Amino acid sequence: MYEKLNQMAEDIRDDVIGFAQKLVQTPSISGAEEELAQLTVKKMEELGYDEIFVDDMGNVVGIVKGEGSGPNVMYNSHMDHVAPGEEANWEFPPYGGVIADGYLHGRAASDVKSGMASQIFAGHLIKKSGVKLKGDFIYTGVVQEEPAEMFGMRWLMDKTFKERGITFDVMISSEATSMNLYLGHRGRAELEVTTFGRTSHGSAPWLGVNAVYKMMPVIEEVRKIYETLPEDDFLGRATIALTIINCSPGALSIIPDKCTVSLDRRLVRGEKREDFVGQIQKILDDLAAKDEEFKGEVKIRTVKETSYKGISEDCEKYMHSWAIEKDDPMVVKCVEALNALGQNPGFGRWDFGTDASYVTGVMGIPSIGYSPMEEHYAHTPKDRCSIENIVKATAGNAAIAYAVAGQGSRDE
């Protein structure tokens, strides 16, 4: 069957690329994915998926049913994307879905709508082949991945799948991998550090305690932490970066009584919450021991997210690091399947974070990245994806399903 998949994918080239174009032409900023969700539901209905539904959060699920005796494989894409920014920076319109120079151009072409098209049409190839898998082919399109709180994915795993009794043995992520297999990435935490002071009139600063001045030694100590952070042989080095600084009341002639900085902390395996929060807490404790006027606190940032279906939740800005090994049985099966198609994937890791932080980092289910898209185009005005890669990835995703979910009987 593997030798036929390349030709089968080539036969539906125009349909796959046309759908990918339509996805790019359909804006789906985080929290506003409804139109895209309806578009993917309609397409899966046309392609003959056995079960299709949208959950209470707005996540989309499509299933090609297997015989129930083999591993289930879940393909995952996120439906949201970041804003295009200044349109003058774009060579092609961000929502044009223009095909030029062998690429599909536009916002989310590389993050992750080209991969989404290849995954959804892979399910079609499974149906078209006439071979029933032993396990299920499950496609999932989740909401609000871009804000990096795993809002949609957590709901899908903890509520939707649990209530419906849906399980899977490996997740194939469509996040950009340049046709290679990605096996992990660092975790991420957004830390808020606040120092407190006392207001006074700007003409009499000695009557107040300037919270910004109290923050200055904190920043200096945070800079020193960078050189001490651990390094992972596969994931790379842990990092810390100051990204935002604010003070309040933030008005002329008033000494600020509150200063807050945001720290972007990238985490490697083995780092726990108490470790990276504790590093900053120690700085605050040491400064308080030296200065009786010093008051400070550190916490992981929380934000309120609301889905397009109206569900709201306070979400913590914390994603676990994770990685799986090259000799993991699921990885081996993916390599064998892709090799059988004439593809020769290498191995890599993402610099950015993905929803696999929850699936693998929290739940412990293996995740593998496989995608036609290139990471360096993501979130840029050069957002694009190779047309040839989209077609090849459609065959590749179907081949992975055959290898992982297992070949059962032929449909009559």
QUIBELUR-V363253 format. One record per residue. N is the residue number from 1. RES is the residue in one letter. PHI is phi as a letter, one per 30 degrees, with the letter a starting at -180 (999 if undefined). PSI is psi as a letter, one per 40 degrees, with the letter a starting at -180 (none if undefined). BURIAL is # if it has 24 or more other ideal C-beta (glycine too) atoms within 12 Angstrom, else .. Layout:
n={N,N}
res={RES,RES}
phi={PHI,PHI}
psi={PSI,PSI}
burial={BURIAL,BURIAL}
This chain:
n={1,2,3,4,5,6,7,8,9,10,11,12,13,14,15,16,17,18,19,20,21,22,23,24,25,26,27,28,29,30,31,32,33,34,35,36,37,38,39,40,41,42,43,44,45,46,47,48,49,50,51,52,53,54,55,56,57,58,59,60,61,62,63,64,65,66,67,68,69,70,71,72,73,74,75,76,77,78,79,80,81,82,83,84,85,86,87,88,89,90,91,92,93,94,95,96,97,98,99,100,101,102,103,104,105,106,107,108,109,110,111,112,113,114,115,116,117,118,119,120,121,122,123,124,125,126,127,128,129,130,131,132,133,134,135,136,137,138,139,140,141,142,143,144,145,146,147,148,149,150,151,152,153,154,155,156,157,158,159,160,161,162,163,164,165,166,167,168,169,170,171,172,173,174,175,176,177,178,179,180,181,182,183,184,185,186,187,188,189,190,191,192,193,194,195,196,197,198,199,200,201,202,203,204,205,206,207,208,209,210,211,212,213,214,215,216,217,218,219,220,221,222,223,224,225,226,227,228,229,230,231,232,233,234,235,236,237,238,239,240,241,242,243,244,245,246,247,248,249,250,251,252,253,254,255,256,257,258,259,260,261,262,263,264,265,266,267,268,269,270,271,272,273,274,275,276,277,278,279,280,281,282,283,284,285,286,287,288,289,290,291,292,293,294,295,296,297,298,299,300,301,302,303,304,305,306,307,308,309,310,311,312,313,314,315,316,317,318,319,320,321,322,323,324,325,326,327,328,329,330,331,332,333,334,335,336,337,338,339,340,341,342,343,344,345,346,347,348,349,350,351,352,353,354,355,356,357,358,359,360,361,362,363,364,365,366,367,368,369,370,371,372,373,374,375,376,377,378,379,380,381,382,383,384,385,386,387,388,389,390,391,392,393,394,395,396,397,398,399,400,401,402,403,404,405,406,407,408,409,410,411,412}
res={M,Y,E,K,L,N,Q,M,A,E,D,I,R,D,D,V,I,G,F,A,Q,K,L,V,Q,T,P,S,I,S,G,A,E,E,E,L,A,Q,L,T,V,K,K,M,E,E,L,G,Y,D,E,I,F,V,D,D,M,G,N,V,V,G,I,V,K,G,E,G,S,G,P,N,V,M,Y,N,S,H,M,D,H,V,A,P,G,E,E,A,N,W,E,F,P,P,Y,G,G,V,I,A,D,G,Y,L,H,G,R,A,A,S,D,V,K,S,G,M,A,S,Q,I,F,A,G,H,L,I,K,K,S,G,V,K,L,K,G,D,F,I,Y,T,G,V,V,Q,E,E,P,A,E,M,F,G,M,R,W,L,M,D,K,T,F,K,E,R,G,I,T,F,D,V,M,I,S,S,E,A,T,S,M,N,L,Y,L,G,H,R,G,R,A,E,L,E,V,T,T,F,G,R,T,S,H,G,S,A,P,W,L,G,V,N,A,V,Y,K,M,M,P,V,I,E,E,V,R,K,I,Y,E,T,L,P,E,D,D,F,L,G,R,A,T,I,A,L,T,I,I,N,C,S,P,G,A,L,S,I,I,P,D,K,C,T,V,S,L,D,R,R,L,V,R,G,E,K,R,E,D,F,V,G,Q,I,Q,K,I,L,D,D,L,A,A,K,D,E,E,F,K,G,E,V,K,I,R,T,V,K,E,T,S,Y,K,G,I,S,E,D,C,E,K,Y,M,H,S,W,A,I,E,K,D,D,P,M,V,V,K,C,V,E,A,L,N,A,L,G,Q,N,P,G,F,G,R,W,D,F,G,T,D,A,S,Y,V,T,G,V,M,G,I,P,S,I,G,Y,S,P,M,E,E,H,Y,A,H,T,P,K,D,R,C,S,I,E,N,I,V,K,A,T,A,G,N,A,A,I,A,Y,A,V,A,G,Q,G,S,R,D,E}
phi={999,e,d,d,d,e,d,d,d,d,d,c,e,d,d,d,d,d,d,d,e,d,d,d,d,c,e,a,e,e,j,b,c,e,d,d,d,d,d,d,d,e,d,d,d,d,d,i,e,d,b,b,a,c,d,d,d,j,d,c,b,b,b,c,d,c,d,i,c,b,d,c,c,c,c,b,b,c,d,d,b,d,d,d,i,d,d,d,d,c,d,c,e,e,c,d,i,d,c,a,h,i,b,c,c,k,e,i,e,c,a,b,d,d,d,d,d,d,d,d,d,d,d,d,d,e,d,d,d,i,c,d,d,d,c,d,c,c,c,b,c,c,d,h,d,e,d,i,c,h,e,d,d,d,d,e,d,d,c,d,d,d,d,c,i,d,b,b,c,a,c,c,d,d,e,e,b,h,i,c,c,c,b,l,a,d,d,a,b,c,c,c,c,b,c,c,b,b,d,a,d,d,d,b,d,d,d,c,b,d,d,d,d,d,d,e,d,d,d,d,d,d,d,d,e,e,d,c,d,d,b,c,e,c,d,j,c,d,b,b,b,d,c,b,b,b,b,b,d,i,b,d,i,b,d,d,c,a,b,b,c,c,c,c,c,c,c,c,e,j,d,c,e,d,d,d,d,d,e,d,d,d,e,d,d,d,d,d,d,c,b,d,c,d,b,a,b,b,a,d,d,b,b,c,c,b,d,d,c,j,d,c,a,d,c,d,d,b,b,d,d,a,a,b,d,d,c,e,e,d,d,e,d,d,d,d,d,d,d,d,d,j,c,b,d,c,c,a,b,d,d,d,c,b,d,d,e,d,d,c,d,c,d,i,c,e,b,b,d,b,a,d,c,c,d,d,c,d,i,c,d,c,e,a,b,d,d,d,d,d,d,d,d,d,d,d,d,d,d,d,d,d,d,d,d,i,d,c,d,d,d,d}
psi={d,d,d,e,d,d,d,d,d,d,d,e,d,d,d,d,d,d,d,d,d,d,d,d,e,g,i,f,i,h,e,f,e,d,d,d,d,d,d,d,d,d,d,d,d,d,e,f,i,d,h,h,i,h,a,d,d,e,i,h,h,h,h,h,h,a,e,e,e,i,i,h,h,h,h,h,i,i,e,i,i,i,i,d,a,h,d,e,e,h,d,i,h,d,f,d,f,h,h,i,f,e,i,h,i,i,h,e,d,e,g,f,d,d,d,d,d,d,d,d,e,d,d,d,d,d,d,d,d,e,h,h,i,d,i,i,h,h,h,h,h,i,i,f,d,d,e,f,e,f,d,d,d,d,d,d,d,d,c,d,d,d,d,e,f,h,i,i,e,i,h,h,h,e,i,h,e,f,e,i,h,h,e,i,i,i,i,h,h,h,h,h,h,h,i,i,a,h,i,i,i,d,e,g,d,e,e,a,h,h,d,d,d,d,d,d,d,d,d,d,d,d,d,d,d,d,e,e,i,i,h,h,d,d,e,a,i,i,i,h,h,h,d,i,h,i,i,i,e,f,i,i,e,h,h,h,e,h,h,h,i,h,h,h,h,h,i,i,i,e,h,i,d,d,d,d,d,d,d,d,d,d,d,d,d,d,d,d,d,d,h,e,e,h,h,i,i,i,i,h,i,i,i,h,i,h,i,e,e,e,h,i,i,h,h,h,g,h,h,i,i,i,i,i,i,d,e,h,d,d,d,d,d,d,d,d,d,d,d,d,e,e,i,g,i,a,i,a,i,i,d,i,i,i,e,e,d,d,d,d,d,d,d,e,h,h,i,h,h,h,i,e,i,h,d,e,e,h,e,i,e,e,h,i,i,h,d,d,d,d,d,d,d,d,d,d,d,d,d,d,d,d,d,d,e,i,h,b,i,h,i,none}
burial={#,#,.,.,#,#,.,#,#,.,.,#,#,.,#,#,#,.,#,#,#,#,#,#,#,#,#,#,#,#,#,.,#,#,.,#,#,.,#,#,#,.,#,#,.,.,#,#,#,#,.,#,#,#,#,.,#,#,#,#,#,#,#,#,#,#,.,.,.,#,#,#,#,#,#,#,#,#,#,#,#,#,.,#,.,.,.,.,.,.,.,#,.,#,#,#,#,#,#,.,.,.,#,#,#,#,#,#,#,#,#,#,#,#,#,#,#,#,#,#,#,#,#,#,#,#,#,#,#,.,#,#,#,#,#,#,#,#,#,#,#,#,#,#,#,#,#,#,#,#,#,#,#,#,#,#,#,.,.,#,#,.,.,.,.,#,.,#,#,#,#,#,#,#,#,#,#,#,#,#,#,#,#,#,#,#,#,#,#,#,#,#,#,#,#,#,#,#,#,.,.,.,.,.,.,.,.,#,#,#,#,#,#,#,#,#,#,#,#,.,#,#,.,.,#,.,.,.,#,#,.,#,.,.,#,#,.,#,#,#,.,#,.,.,#,.,#,.,.,.,.,.,.,#,#,#,#,#,#,#,#,#,#,#,#,#,#,#,#,.,#,.,.,.,#,#,#,.,#,#,#,.,#,#,.,.,#,.,.,.,.,.,.,#,#,#,#,#,#,#,#,.,.,.,#,.,#,#,#,.,#,.,#,.,#,#,#,#,#,#,#,#,#,#,.,.,.,#,.,#,#,#,#,#,#,.,#,#,.,#,#,.,#,.,#,.,#,#,#,#,.,#,#,#,#,#,#,#,#,#,#,.,#,.,#,#,#,#,#,#,#,#,#,#,#,.,#,#,#,#,#,#,#,#,#,#,#,#,#,#,#,#,#,#,#,#,#,#,#,#,#,#,#,#,#,#,#,#,.,.,.,.}
